[in-house]
Amino acid sequence: MLKTFKHHTHSMNKITVARISLLACAALANLWFAGCMPGTGAPSVPAVVTPSLHPSGSITVWSWNIAAKSLMRLIPGFNKLYPDVKVNVDMTGAQMQTRLMLSLACGVGAPQVSQLQLTDTPHYIDTGRLADLTPVAAQLRNSFPDYLWENCEKNGHVYAIPWDTGPCAVFYKRDIFQKYGIDPNKIDTWADYIQAGEEILRKSGGKTKMLPLGLDSLENMYLIILQQVRGQIFDEQGRIAINSKASQEALAIIKEMREAGICSDVQMFSQEFMAGINDNSIATYPSAVWLAGTIRDTTKDYGLGKSRWGVFRLPAVTKGGLHVANFGGSVLVIPAQCKNKAAAWAFIKYALCSRKGQADQYRNFDLFPAYLPAQKMPQVTEPDKFFGGERVGVLFARDISKISKLNITPDWAEASTYIEEALSDWAANGMHNRNFFGNLEIRMQRRLGDSISPQSLSYSENNG
Amino acid sequence: MKNEAESQWRRDIIKYRHFYLFISPFFILFAAFSLYPVLFSLFLSFMKWNGLTQWKWVGLGNFTSMLYDDILWRSLWNTLIIGLLYIPPMMILAFIFAQVLNAQWLKLRAFYRAALFLPCVTPMVVIAIVFSLIFSSEKGVLNYAIMGVGHMLPFLHLKPIPWLESESWSKTSVAILVVWRWTGYNMIIMLAGLQGIPTEYYEAAMVDGAGMWERVKSVTMPLMRPTFAFCGLLSLLGTVYMFDEIFVLTNGGPGVSSMNFGLYLFNLSFTDFKFGYASCVAYTVAVAVFFITLAGLRITRQREEAK
């Protein structure tokens, strides 16, 4: 009987051998991933945008969620000025930027106007496939803050227009602060903030944490504090400058926060993060202005009193230090392949370079205007009922010109992966600071191939 | 002679041209969508190219870069751990389900089969939403259950598990999702394997006085070995190139604690746009997987022959 089994097993084995061989070949299928590329071709000369008094035709704009809705809301106003331009805002959703990059590489398929994250903009400018906006946009230079505009330029040419910016502050729950006797006006530094957090934690019996700060949010917090102490990841020449006193200061504050036990270990926009907006598990959300939109949206279904929320300025690192930092923000660009650049520019100009266009976007969708004249519009400066009548727009606009510019390089996304991974590892394994940034700097140098900045601590150590 | 053979060959082609025409679509498509990308990516492995600028020959530069790419090594390590975490329980469960659903006495078998197969045809986005609710550390149903057990059995000192927030648990969360999603698929393959075993063998074993466990051990298991090997291989490839489960559940995080090779390769290609380096990594790992598969196959064969 056993022999029969063996014979049967052998014949099945032959079939399996054939199948397995086929499958092994199928392993090569992953090569498609990297191999099925769009055609190459010499980089095209970036087309220059020239304005037209009477643009016409139709344009497509690629954008995502709230930002896209905000643009859609502007179309009727735009069409009053430019009735011959038909605007189609395409909320293309997931992996939009990747698809844009592929369209740029192929030379076809890109929209006439596209949104980009500010931090990705230099990477896309570096491709040489974006239209040169210098002739129409150069005169707008002083209407935008330096920390945004300088990341939209390359070699003195303008390739992107800043849209919204993400000045930071702390959103807090008034009722929790009142209940535990915390005065937000007395929170001046991060040390004060941590102390208040400890008090809330103690008085609430450990139920209310001060802020959400999961492993994936550490990089955001690090970058916010780094700007406050005028630190950099890369220097002006794109060399790695992360190993600095400023970085160490930022890390020390994060360590203090986590050690105090005031951080809720939740991922940004996870279930707990969102639930914390409505319950008492989290007292404050230090973040950028655009989070206000999420808070308004999340609380409206719960019928809570609208005055429950307030905003106070970002704590400084030391007394008298900077209370400002930027987190997020996006831009609009015109791909060089766009055939109707005049219409595309007319739309960008209306949406981003007009006081009304930008101010309306803040009122409707909490997109804080990068266009400085718009920050003085009533839509921005008026009291905000949701935040108990506070002039929130004024608070966010205060000292905005003092925000320290982060030097964003084309390598930023890859560098960011390394920083996020290192911080997450650091927090998960006991937060030992010993040469944290020195090691990170070496790893970044090996992968990115960038040199080390003379500003780096290791550079000065190695060079006496 | 040679010329004669050649002209004969030509004559044959002309004579059977219609047949060649009929089979040509496959070869054209294969050449355009399979052969060309594979060869092109081999070429790219020696280049530095971001898809937009002119490519630059770097020789073996990409291969040496791999040695220093600690995120690549971590992603390969994660791939191995995730595989070890999910493949054994998935195979055992799939086998048990297949055995049960193969039983003649079970009613509504078609319904159960469909129900168990359903997860692998459910859209991943839906699964991700449901699982992020299940894995939620403070509001999740899984932690709710754990705490429920903890209340009943306080000596166990159970605490809520940070499924998606902790570096040490993120891989386990991915493994749980994968077990849930792919057990039904493997079960169907195993069911086919079980149904391929002639009932006479079981009858003969029963006549010989074999009990249920004996029958499984001496009849089912040896005959199912090729099926197990097939499922194992599918799972191995599935682990290396797994993408959507991780992309939507953790996106490789926290940090890169749950980033597997598939996601890493995607990021390298379509976030960092390092097509040359991505091709090099893809080729190296594909060749490694090929040889591992070959080695596994040889070992299985040798074992069979030894018997």
Interface residues (C-beta under 8 A of the other chain):
Chain A: M1 T4 F5 K6 H8 T9 H10 M12 N13 I15 T16 V17 R19 I20 S21 L23 A24 A26 A27 L28 A29 N30 L31 W32 F33 A34 G35 C36 M37 P38 T40 A42 P43 Q95 T98 M101 L102 L104 A105 H123 T127 G128 R129 G214 L215 D216 D265 V266 Q267 S270 Q271 E272 A275 S281 A413 E414 T417 Y418 E420 E421 A422 L423 S424 D425 A428 R443 R446 R447
Chain B: F33 S34 Y36 P37 V38 L39 F40 S41 L42 L44 W49 N50 G51 L52 T53 Q54 W55 S65 Y68 D69 D70 I71 R74 S132 L133 S136 S137 E138 K139 G140 P162 L164 E165 S166 E167 S168 G196 Y201 A204 A205 D208 V219 P222 L223 R225 P226 T227 A229 F230 L233 L234 L237 V240 Y241 G253 P254 G255 V256 S257 G262 L265 F266 N267 S269 F270 T271 D272 F273 F275 A278 S279 V281 A282 Y283 V285 A286 V289 F290 T293 L294 L297 T300 R301 E304 K307
